[in-house]
Amino acid sequence: MSQMIFTMNRPERADDIIWRRDGEEDQIIILSKDGFPLPIILNPTAVRIFLLCDGKSSLEDIARSLCEEFSLDDSASVLSDVKEQVDDFIKRGIIKN
């Protein structure tokens, strides 16, 4: 796992992206970001993580929210998944580093 994820305590959406909600499943489409060849479509779980990257919630807070929302018991596994998704968001430039 990237060292980058451990240095960022409270992930926040990048200022230079344009995104919108779309579809019946509450998908989000990242429409514009310098260097993106195509829009990125986030699935419902990625949407929840993306929206919780508000600069106020820690990775642990995000994992806890997902556990509560989806009635999940394995918080360590959820936290690992959150870290992986946020790391991917950082690499794509849609979450601030």
Secondary structure as UniProt FT lines:
FT   HELIX           4..7
FT   STRAND          12..13
FT   TURN            15..16
FT   STRAND          18..22
FT   TURN            23..26
FT   STRAND          27..32
FT   TURN            34..35
FT   STRAND          40..42
FT   HELIX           44..52
FT   HELIX           59..69
FT   TURN            70..71
FT   HELIX           75..92
//
